């Protein structure tokens, strides 16, 4: 089974996270933006899905839907993410 399929299968059983305090939300947004930029840069350099996951493991594990979207070869709609 591919890594993308493994992550996608894991997501089916996860519950949504609890609401965040305002500062937590800001910190999370910064973390996500920084990791999206990192993954996109590395993807442009030709890194594989596994290399991207290794470079941003916390992002891949804590935000698997977003990671898969940004790391996939099909890409994503940047306006939707913004």
C-alpha positions in Angstrom: 0.0 0.0 0.0 1.4 3.4 -0.9 2.2 6.0 1.8 -0.6 8.3 0.6 -3.1 5.4 0.9 -1.8 4.6 4.4 -2.3 8.1 5.6 -5.7 8.4 3.9 -6.9 5.2 5.5 -5.7 6.4 8.9 -7.8 9.5 8.6 -11.1 7.7 8.4 -11.0 6.9 12.2 -9.8 10.2 13.5 -12.1 12.7 15.4 -11.8 16.4 14.9 -9.6 18.3 17.3 -11.0 20.5 20.1 -11.3 24.3 19.6 -8.2 26.4 20.1 -7.5 29.5 22.1 -6.6 32.6 19.9 -2.8 32.4 20.6 -2.8 28.6 19.9 -4.6 29.3 16.6 -2.0 31.9 15.6 0.8 29.6 16.5 -0.7 26.8 14.5 -1.3 29.0 11.5 2.4 30.0 11.5 3.5 26.4 11.8 1.2 25.4 8.9 2.3 28.2 6.6 6.0 27.5 7.3 5.6 23.8 6.6 3.6 24.3 3.5 6.3 26.5 2.2 8.9 23.9 3.1 7.1 21.1 1.4 6.4 23.1 -1.7 10.1 24.1 -2.0 11.3 20.6 -1.5 8.7 19.2 -4.0 9.9 21.7 -6.6 13.4 20.3 -5.9 12.2 16.9 -6.9 12.0 15.3 -3.5 9.8 12.1 -3.2 6.7 11.8 -1.0 8.8 9.9 1.6 11.5 12.6 1.6 8.9 15.3 2.1 7.4 13.3 5.0 10.8 12.9 6.5 11.5 16.6 6.2 8.3 17.6 7.9 7.2 14.7 10.1 5.2 16.7 12.6 3.3 18.4 9.8 2.7 15.1 8.1 1.5 13.4 11.2 -0.6 16.3 12.7 -2.1 17.6 9.5 -2.2 14.5 7.2 -5.0 15.8 4.9 -3.1 19.1 4.3 0.2 17.3 3.9 -1.1 14.9 1.3 -2.7 17.8 -0.6 0.4 19.9 -0.7 2.8 16.9 -1.2 0.9 15.2 -4.0 2.0 15.4 -7.6 -1.5 16.7 -8.5 -0.8 19.8 -6.4 -3.5 21.9 -4.9 -5.4 25.1 -5.5 -3.4 27.8 -3.6 -6.3 30.2 -3.5 -8.3 27.6 -1.5 -5.5 27.2 1.0 -5.0 31.0 1.4 
